[in-house]
Amino acid sequence: MYNLEQFSKADMCQCAVTLRNMDERSQSMEETADRVVRYLYENFVDPRTGKPACALIRFFVTHPFGFLPAAVQESARGVLQGQYVPSATKCLTLLATAGDEPQWNHRQGSTGHQGIPLLDQDFVHRAPMILQLIQQFGLEVSKVIETVPTLITDTPHRSFNVFYVPAALDSPYIPAQKQFVKPYGVQSVLGFGGLTPAGELFAVILFSKVPIPLETANRFRWLSAYVRIAIEGFDRASTFAEQVALAAPGLR
């Protein structure tokens, strides 16, 4: 078990090694991502209550609209109220989720976040949390939403970073204050991730019920590299579990 308020270097190393091996016997990126969020949800505990320290943990990855399952495409169109979405448009896609409410424990239970089309830079700039995540990761919006795959050759320390909001209450960067932040006692928000070798953004976001100090946030930067190793072996055809199940054996 780990304590977000006192997350030591030894804790970081142990957690990193565990996350690195989450792809073992996984058939899809979704399966690996689900293991990641459940491990974090179950093992980061508030020592005062013995309960999970996070109200919600989510794993997002960008994915071209045309490669999304039909149900996720429908959800993405709903975000734009039925507007046409080009096939190559990058969508910030919910791959896995774990949390305090039953509907927060399967991605299909999400309303409005299963797929968010990143149509253009103007759209991203109108979404404060997404914009802040990209900027705090040290990335350019244009790089994240570009539709032509680009091989990422940056060294790890340039490819990974954290998204950190120490005080979530009344923060302009964290939406759903009345519906989520206040009733569930969310105190801090921490995201970690970066770019995959294929140029896709991935991010694991923790909505914590305990305050997260800066030292802890900085340690999560290093966890990003190990999560990337766990997911980088999956291509677009093996991202979603349902797509793998329908594909011919031996896809991966």
N, C-alpha and C positions, 0 to 999 in steps of 0.2 A: 504494500500500500504506500501511496505517496501523499505528501502534504503540499498543496499549492503555495501555501504561505511560507514554507520552509523546504524548498526543493533543492537539495544539495547536488553537488557535482557527481557524487556517487549515485544518487538517485537518477540523475540524467543519463549516466552511462548504462545503468541497468535497464532503464526504460527504452533507451535507444536500441540496444541489442534485441530486446523483445520485439519492438516495432519492426526492426529489420527483417525478422523472420515471419512476419504475418502472412507472407505470400506462400508459405509452405503448404503444398497440396491444394492451393486455391486454383479454381478454374477461371476466375474472372477478377478484374480490378474491383468490381463491386463487392465481391466476397472478401477480398483483402481489406478494402476500406471499411466494411462492416466490422471486421475483427479489430481494426484500429480504434474506431470510435467506442466500441464496447469495452475494449481493454482500458481505454482512458477513463470512460465513465465509471467503470467498476473499481478502478484502482486509485483514482484521485478522490480521497475521502476527507470529509471535514472531521478532524479528531474530536471535536466537541460534541458531535451528534452521531458519529459512526455511519453517516449517510453520504451518498455521493456529493462531492463538492460542487459539481456542475449541474445546472438545471437542464442543460441541453448541449450536445456536442454534434457537430455536423461536418461532413467531408464533402467538399465541392471540387469539381474539375471542369475545365472548359472542354467542350465537345461540339463538333459541327452539327448543326441542326439536322442535316440529312442523315446522320448516322444514329440519331436518337431513336429509342423505341417509340412506337406510335402514340402510346399514352403520354409520354413525356413531351412529344411534339405538340400534342393537343394542349397540354398544360402551358407550354411555352407560347403558343398562339393566344391563349387566354390572357397572359400577361400583357399582350399587345392588343387585347380586345379583338382578336380575329384578324389582325393585320397580317399581310403576307410576309413570310420569313424566308429569305433566300436559303438554299440548301447549305451553302458554305458558311453561313453565319455562326460565329462562335456563341455557344450558350453556356452560361455558368450553371452547371448541372449538379443537382444533389445526388450524390452517389451512395451515401450512408448516413444514418442518424441514430442517436441514442439519447434518451432523456427521461425526465420524470413522468411524463404523460404517455399513456399507451400509444397514442397516434404519433408520438415522436420517435418510435422505435422501428419504423419501416418507412422508407422514402415515399411510398405511395400514399402515406397518410398526410403528407405535406400539402398545404394549399398555397399556391403562389410561388413556391420555391423549387419545384421539381426541375424546372428549366427556365432560365432567365436569358432571353436573347440579348446579346450585347451588340445591338444593331450598328451603332456608331459611337464616336466619342461623345457626342451630345447626350446620348442616352445614358452612358456611364456617368457623365458629370451630373446627371439628375438623380443619381442613386448614391447618396452620400457614403453609405457603408461600403459598397463595392469600390467606389472611387478611393476611399481611404485605404482599403485593403491593398489595392494595386499600388498606390503611392507609397505606403509604408513598407511594402515589399521591395521598394526601390525599382519598380518597373514602369515602363511607359504604357499608357493606355493603348496606344497604337500597336505596340508589340503584342499585347494580350489579345486584341480583337482581330489581328490580321488573319486573313483566310488562307494565306499561302504558308504551309508548314516550313518552319525554319529550324535547322538543327542547332541546339544550344551547346556551345563549346566553352562557356564561362566556367571558371573554377568554382567549386562548391561554395566558397565563402562569398562569392558574388551572386550566386544563383538562389540563395535562401535568405529569408528574413522573417520578421514577425509583424503582425498587426496587433497593436496594443492600445486598449482604452482602459486605463486604470480605474476610472469612475464612470460606470455605465449610466447611472441615474441622470436623466436630463441631458445626456450627451447628444449633440446633433448628429453624431455618426451612427447611433444605434436606434433603429426604428422600433415601432410597436412598444413605446414606453408604457402606455396604459394597459395594453393587452398582455404584455409579456414581462418587460423589465421590472416594473413595480410589483405586480402580484406574485412573481416567482423569486423576488429578492435578488435579482442579478446585480452584482456589485462591480465585476470587471469582465472584460471581454478580451480574449487572447486568441489570435489566429497564427498559425505557422504553416509554411509551405514555400512554394516557389515555382519554378518552371521545370517540366520534364525534359528529357533530351529531345523530344519531338516538338517542344515549344508550347505545350499546353500548361496552363496555370492549374495548380492544385493547392487547396487550402483546407486545413482542419481548424475549425473555429470552436472555441470553448466559451460558453456563457456561464461564468462562475458565480456561485452564491457566496464565495469568500473573496476578500480582496487579494488580488495578485500583485506582489511587489515587482519592481522593475528587474531585480536580479533573476527572479523566476522566469519572467518573460524573455530575458536574454538567453537563458539556457535552452528554451524551446527552439531557438533558431537552429541549434545543432541537431535537434530531433528531426528537422525537416529533411536533412540529407538521408537519414535512415528510412524514412517513409518513402522517399522517392525511389530508393533502391528496391523497396518492396513492391512498388507499383509499376516500375519502368519496363518490366517484361511483358506487359499486356498491351496489345495494339487495339485499334479502334473496334475490331471485330470481337474482341474478348473483354470489352469494357463492362458490359451489362450481363448479369447472370442469365437472363432470359434469352439473350442473343446467343450465348454459348450453348445453351440447352437445345436451341433450334438448329445450330450449325452441325456440320459433319464432324465426326470424331477426329481427333488429331489436329484440331485447329491451332492449338497452342502446344 
